[in-house]
Amino acid sequence: MSTHGKQVHLAAHFPGVNNTTVWSDPRAGSHIDFASFAHLARTAERAKFDFLFLAEGLRLREQNGQIYDLDVVGRPDTFTVLAALAAVTSRLGLAGTINSTFNEPYEVARQFATLDHLSGGRAAWNVVTSWDAFTGENFRRGGFLPQDQRYERARTFLSAAWQLFDSWDGQDIVADQRSGVFLADQDPGEFSRSDRHFQIAGRFNVPRSPQGRPVIFQAGDSEEGREFAASSADAIFSRHSTLRDGQAFYADVKGRLARYGRTRDQLLILPAATFVLADTDEQAAELAREVRLQQVSGATAIAFAEQLWNRDLSGYDPDGPLPDVDPDPGEHTVARGRASVRMYTDPVGTARTWRARAEVGKLSLRELIIEVTGRQSFVGSPATIATAINELVQADASDGFILVPHLTPGGLDEFADRVVPLLQERGVFRTEYAGTTLREHLGLAAADRPLTSARSAG
Amino acid sequence: MEDTMHLGIALEGAGWHPAAWREPDARPAELFSAGYWTDLVTEAERGLADFVTFEDGLSLQSTLADRPDRRTDQVRGRLDAVLVAARVAPLTRHIGLIPTVVATHTEPFHNSKAIATLDYVSTGRAGVRVRISARPDEAAHFGRRDGRPQAVDLLDEAADYVEVTRRLWDSWEDDAEIRHLPTGRFIDRDKLHYIDFQGRWFSVKGPSITPRPPQGQPLVAALGHGDLAYWLIGRAADLAFVTPRDPDEADAAVAGIRAAQAAVGRADDTLLVLADLVVFLDDEPGKAAARLARLNEVAGLDYASDAAIFAGPPTQLADLMTGWAASTGLSGFRLRPAAIPHDLAAITRGLVPELQRRGVRPPGYQASTLRGHFGLARPANRYAA
């Protein structure tokens, strides 16, 4: 079947510091050596992916007052790895998470503008916010930001960064050796702003980069996060990868764009997705079970349960029944530095649901955790996975996917070799890069200097 | 090689002379491209330099000390130095990469992981040159400091910044990653350490999010012109760049640094002192001086520098360098090519072969890490039991 509908966008997420990443497999390589990053980036570029994505966390996670040791721990500096990857790739977009709370606009804008120059227009910024004093302990200002101001800080930070990106107009550098005119303007980079978060003024010192502004990603799922994305982002990194959840999220966020004078193609919805690929669907299902067992060891099952129960459960047997006590409804103290714990809005109710499910299915704690956490998005043969991805995109559940392999660094190799060609045959995925910049890959208009638009006001 | 003279090259824009970008072989329109910097570092590596440095600052270049000068006839604008170093790292094999960071306005936690990561992407060739900024225009870019800071405070803060950077590099022991299947543990968390730094300027908890870098401790460098900066160097640096005009000044600088080192109990630590020289190099006698005069005329100024300026043939520069190195406590030089590519190529293709003939530069790289180029072993971890 050949359906020339929407084009699918695909990106690769370097395996992260959570239990999706299987470090215990004999094929699992280093999470820190540059060779691993280069391998995944080259695979993604060979497969004509839109971009490679790096996450970030600015404090090592803790559980029960100790550094969490069951998942991959440790990662490199985002900007530095992306700049180095620009040397070993030529088209692949380079996207990184950078925090708007524990950074300042002048420095971050310099770093992204530099990355964009050094990559020939391939930089993207996933703007995240944090507010916790736990992370703040690593930074000059500590936990200075109240939780309810974090999106305001992020919006303001981004607005300030845009002002800096736009402070050179792209025509400033003449560099005419004969006349001796290097600059067309005496005051390139001039900027000034004063708001609740930033009172800054002066001259930005990086000339306008190939994309003008890096592509902006947003990843938060809250009401405020969705609104932030609708107002300011070029792409949203969501967690809704199934048909119904995806369609609901897609409709919701795209529906918010008009309020900001934006059209539906100005914001791409790209859920994170995992995959398990094998020759046949049956083999893939079997492999998926094995991967889940690798992802959720007995110790990991206990740790996950502790994140819901908000209690020390180290005395429980992961191969036995669920804890008989109820979760501690008080302030969350067990797991720190982990955003996912905030997902449990009703821990006692969730625990009740889990117990019921375990009883019906005769599941141990570990089996239950395998059931209720992080199921693989795509499991099947290459044809099955290609079909599923394409159908979700054509059904407006997403504009594509950010794929998270469970093995480092080779976890994308087979997908590149076996699934991508099928999507290409169906005419829904590029066979060559048409452009050189990430904005071009994503079908986004070049960032001109819309000083009149709401996006650069402030 | 006991009598090896260490050699670094200070990269800056189109060269250190303000009119360098006007030279016919200059590439002023490419100063913000990866290809330009790759070519420069590749050339420096061809000349077997121990390292290159990358200048940086958080304001537009200016001839004025406190504000933009609004000039349109000189190079303005620059890329982030750490990222330029990272961009060239995978394309080079041996040369050390020392970007500049401004301690005054940046986070030691970010800096530590950035330089550790530069060490990973270069497989052990990273260093960092730390500087301060007292410029009010630079402070206004951040809006977080009021008033006119005292240099002594900024230097004290920079010393703490280096201390935090270094502790974070050691905050993971080398064998912290265990991948222990029976217990499901990826790391032995007893081998990760909170640094618990509490100082006058900031507090940092740790550990780093980045494991200990390949060199353990990348090299920390600083440029100093007098006792205040020597105090920072004595407290914090492995490499010092100084700006003597003659051997006596070189000895005075070395003595100042040794005194500062002793005062903080670091007398036994290796701290190498290199002299900065701005160089205009041409084989033909008189030609380099004529070129300097011509560039001055183009720029409409008499070029002055904090460092001594040498204009002459490479053989004569080799005389000067070997003479100073033999009679002073200097361990080598950091050369600032006045015009790029001309003076850079004159260093790598003229001066270096001359120094090799005199037996003070090796015939090839003897090591593949920056520490290795200075004969420094990988240090023990301060937190290891």
Interface residues (C-beta under 8 A of the other chain):
Chain A: W23 S24 I32 D33 F34 A38 G57 L58 R59 L60 Q66 I67 D69 L70 D71 V72 V73 G74 R75 P76 D77 F79 T80 V81 A83 A84 A86 A87 V88 F102 N103 E104 Y106 E107 R110 Q111 T114 L115 H117 L118 S119 G120 E137 N138 F139 R140 G142 W168 I173 A175 Q177 G180 V181 F182 L183 A184 D185 Q186 D187 P188 G189 F198 Q199 I200 A201 G202 R203 F204 N205 V206 P207 S297 G298 A299 T300
Chain B: W21 R22 E23 P24 A26 P28 A29 L31 F32 S33 A34 T38 G57 L58 S59 L60 Q61 P68 R70 R71 T72 D73 Q74 V75 R76 G77 R78 L79 D80 V82 L83 V84 A86 R87 V88 A89 P90 L91 H105 T106 E107 F109 H110 K113 A114 A116 T117 L118 Y120 V121 T123 D137 E138 A140 H141 F142 G143 R144 W172 E177 R179 L181 T183 G184 R185 F186 I187 D188 R189 L192 W201 F202 S203 V204 K205 G206 P207 I209 T210 P211 V298
